[in-house]
């Protein structure tokens, strides 16, 4: 099942680009939480704490218990999923995070990662493993979110494939994509043919200065013969 993480957030009163820039310079990340019929709330996160969460958990399937500081906490932390993370296009910086609030028993649609375990026999024989799907969309109760679909691919030979229909789906969960789609396959090795002209040109490359070198060698031999 999916892992659980905890995270603290603070209520954010300022909005707009200027306020967001000031917040990021101060080591905070702008965020929002929405869902379950509640109003959207503006929050901020400690950038370092969020970075640690990202390194430790898979954001696709991890449930985050979000404690909002400075708000009425009688109901305890909010159970959430990370709906979206906006990152800077070229800097290692998170710009904004969206959390989706969920309730116990609620059905959610989520992307579950696919993990391939082992090395196919076909690859050991020279084939090439091609993974077509890296995640699969699933609908299930929030408590039943799979952490990942793990597939043992050791026995796959060249030409073998794994399809969505081969995945082991937890009870109560439903895969929302075509069951016939290929997850991974072991393709035969690709051999590149070198054109004949290229082969001929590459056999004996002409060295610059060959004729001059031969003439100098003959002259040296002649001088040696005269000395003898």
C-alpha positions as CSV (number, residue, x, y, z in Angstrom):
1,X,0.0,0.0,0.0
2,X,1.0,3.6,-0.4
3,X,3.3,5.2,2.2
4,X,2.4,7.9,4.6
5,X,4.4,11.1,5.1
6,X,3.9,14.1,7.4
7,X,4.5,17.8,6.5
8,X,3.9,21.1,8.1
9,X,2.5,24.1,6.3
10,X,1.7,27.7,7.3
11,X,-1.3,29.9,6.3
12,X,-0.3,32.3,3.5
13,X,-1.9,35.7,3.5
14,X,0.0,37.4,0.8
15,X,-0.5,36.4,-2.8
16,X,0.9,37.5,-6.2
17,X,4.2,37.2,-8.0
18,X,6.1,39.6,-5.8
19,X,5.0,37.9,-2.6
20,X,5.9,34.5,-4.0
21,X,9.4,35.7,-4.9
22,X,10.0,37.1,-1.4
23,X,8.7,33.8,0.0
24,X,11.2,31.7,-2.0
25,X,14.1,34.0,-1.1
26,X,13.2,33.3,2.5
27,X,13.3,29.5,2.0
28,X,9.6,29.0,1.7
29,X,7.5,27.4,-1.2
30,X,4.0,28.8,-2.0
31,X,1.3,26.1,-2.0
32,X,-2.5,25.5,-2.0
33,X,-4.7,22.8,-0.7
34,X,-8.2,22.0,-2.1
35,X,-10.8,19.3,-2.4
36,X,-13.4,17.4,-0.3
37,X,-15.8,20.3,-0.7
38,X,-13.5,22.7,1.2
39,X,-12.4,26.1,0.1
40,X,-9.0,26.4,-1.5
41,X,-6.5,27.6,1.1
42,X,-3.2,29.3,0.4
43,X,-0.2,27.9,2.3
44,X,3.6,28.0,2.4
45,X,6.0,25.2,3.0
46,X,9.6,25.0,4.4
47,X,11.6,24.4,1.2
48,X,14.2,22.2,3.0
49,X,11.5,20.0,4.6
50,X,9.8,19.5,1.3
51,X,13.1,18.6,-0.4
52,X,13.6,15.9,2.2
53,X,10.1,14.5,1.6
54,X,10.8,14.4,-2.2
55,X,14.0,12.5,-1.6
56,X,12.4,9.9,0.7
57,X,9.0,9.2,-0.9
58,X,7.4,8.7,-4.3
59,X,5.2,11.8,-4.9
60,X,2.9,9.8,-7.1
61,X,1.4,7.6,-4.5
62,X,2.4,9.0,-1.1
63,X,-0.3,10.2,1.3
64,X,0.7,13.3,3.1
65,X,-0.7,14.2,6.5
66,X,-0.5,18.0,6.3
67,X,-0.6,20.0,9.5
68,X,-1.5,23.6,9.0
69,X,0.1,25.9,11.6
70,X,-1.8,28.9,12.6
71,X,-5.2,27.3,11.7
72,X,-7.9,25.6,13.7
73,X,-6.3,22.1,14.2
74,X,-9.2,20.5,16.0
75,X,-9.8,18.1,13.1
76,X,-6.1,17.1,13.1
77,X,-3.8,17.0,10.0
78,X,-5.4,17.0,6.6
79,X,-5.0,13.8,4.6
80,X,-3.7,14.8,1.2
81,X,-2.2,13.7,-2.1
82,X,0.4,15.9,-4.0
83,X,-1.6,16.8,-7.1
84,X,1.1,18.9,-8.8
85,X,4.6,20.2,-8.3
86,X,5.7,23.2,-10.4
87,X,9.5,23.3,-10.8
88,X,11.8,26.0,-12.3
89,X,12.6,25.2,-15.9
90,X,16.4,25.1,-15.4
91,X,17.1,25.7,-11.7
92,X,16.8,23.0,-9.0
93,X,14.0,24.9,-7.4
94,X,10.3,24.1,-6.6
95,X,8.1,27.0,-7.4
96,X,4.6,25.8,-6.2
97,X,2.9,22.8,-4.8
98,X,-0.8,21.7,-5.1
99,X,-2.3,19.4,-2.4
100,X,-5.6,17.6,-2.9
101,X,-7.4,16.9,0.3
102,X,-9.1,13.5,0.5
103,X,-11.3,11.7,3.1
104,X,-11.3,8.1,4.3
105,X,-12.9,5.8,1.8
106,X,-12.8,8.3,-1.0
107,X,-12.2,6.9,-4.5
108,X,-9.3,8.5,-6.2
109,X,-7.7,8.3,-9.7
110,X,-3.9,8.1,-9.4
111,X,-0.8,7.2,-11.5
112,X,0.9,4.2,-10.0
113,X,4.6,3.6,-11.0
114,X,5.7,0.4,-12.7
115,X,8.9,-1.2,-11.4
116,X,10.8,-3.9,-13.4
117,X,12.7,-6.3,-11.3
118,X,15.6,-8.4,-12.5
119,X,17.4,-8.8,-15.8
120,X,15.6,-10.7,-18.7
121,X,17.2,-13.8,-20.1
122,X,16.7,-12.2,-23.5
123,X,18.9,-9.3,-22.5
124,X,21.6,-11.6,-21.3
125,X,21.4,-13.2,-24.7
126,X,22.0,-9.9,-26.5
127,X,18.4,-8.5,-26.6
128,X,17.3,-5.0,-25.6
129,X,14.8,-4.3,-22.8
130,X,12.3,-1.6,-23.8
131,X,9.9,-0.2,-21.1
132,X,6.9,1.4,-22.8
133,X,4.8,2.3,-19.7
134,X,6.4,3.8,-16.6
135,X,3.1,4.3,-14.7
136,X,-0.5,3.1,-14.9
137,X,-3.6,5.1,-14.0
138,X,-5.7,3.3,-11.3
139,X,-8.9,4.1,-9.5
140,X,-9.3,2.9,-5.9
141,X,-10.1,3.8,-2.3
142,X,-7.5,6.1,-0.8
143,X,-6.5,3.5,1.7
144,X,-5.9,0.9,-1.0
145,X,-3.5,2.9,-3.2
146,X,-0.7,0.6,-4.4
147,X,2.8,1.9,-3.8
148,X,3.9,0.4,-7.2
149,X,3.3,-2.4,-9.7
150,X,6.3,-4.7,-9.5
151,X,7.1,-7.1,-12.3
152,X,9.6,-9.9,-12.3
153,X,11.1,-9.9,-15.8
154,X,14.0,-12.4,-15.3
155,X,12.4,-15.1,-17.4
156,X,11.6,-12.9,-20.5
157,X,13.2,-14.1,-23.7
158,X,13.8,-12.1,-26.9
159,X,10.3,-11.3,-28.3
160,X,8.5,-11.7,-25.0
161,X,6.3,-8.8,-23.7
162,X,4.4,-7.9,-20.5
163,X,1.0,-6.3,-20.9
164,X,-1.3,-4.3,-18.6
165,X,-3.5,-7.3,-18.2
166,X,-0.5,-9.2,-16.6
167,X,-0.3,-6.7,-13.7
168,X,-1.5,-7.9,-10.3
169,X,-4.2,-5.5,-9.2
170,X,-5.2,-5.1,-5.5
171,X,-8.8,-6.0,-4.7
172,X,-11.1,-3.0,-5.0
173,X,-8.7,-1.3,-7.5
174,X,-9.4,-0.8,-11.2
175,X,-7.0,0.0,-14.0
176,X,-8.2,2.8,-16.2
177,X,-6.2,2.2,-19.3
178,X,-6.4,-0.4,-22.1
179,X,-5.5,-3.9,-20.8
180,X,-3.8,-4.8,-24.1
181,X,-1.2,-2.1,-23.9
182,X,2.4,-3.2,-23.6
183,X,4.3,-2.4,-20.4
184,X,7.7,-3.7,-21.6
185,X,9.2,-6.0,-24.2
186,X,12.6,-7.6,-25.0
187,X,13.5,-6.7,-28.6
188,X,16.1,-8.4,-30.7
189,X,19.5,-6.7,-31.0
190,X,19.9,-4.2,-33.7
191,X,22.8,-4.6,-36.1
192,X,23.9,-1.6,-38.1
193,X,25.2,-2.4,-41.6
194,X,28.2,-0.4,-42.8
195,X,27.9,0.6,-46.5
196,X,30.5,-1.1,-48.8
197,X,32.0,2.2,-50.0
198,X,32.6,3.2,-46.4
199,X,34.2,-0.2,-45.7
200,X,36.6,0.2,-48.7
201,X,37.5,3.7,-47.7
202,X,38.3,2.6,-44.2
203,X,40.5,-0.4,-45.1
204,X,43.7,1.4,-46.0
205,X,43.6,5.1,-45.3
206,X,46.1,7.1,-47.4
207,X,48.8,8.7,-45.3
208,X,50.0,12.2,-46.2
209,X,53.6,12.2,-47.0
210,X,54.0,8.5,-48.0
211,X,55.7,9.2,-51.3
212,X,58.2,11.7,-49.8
213,X,59.0,9.2,-47.0
214,X,59.6,6.4,-49.5
215,X,61.9,8.6,-51.6
216,X,63.9,9.6,-48.5
217,X,64.3,6.0,-47.5
218,X,65.5,5.0,-51.0
219,X,68.1,7.8,-51.0
220,X,69.3,6.8,-47.6
221,X,69.7,3.2,-48.7
222,X,71.7,4.4,-51.8
223,X,74.0,6.4,-49.6
224,X,74.6,3.5,-47.3
225,X,75.4,1.2,-50.3
226,X,78.0,3.7,-51.6
227,X,79.7,3.9,-48.2
228,X,80.0,0.1,-48.1
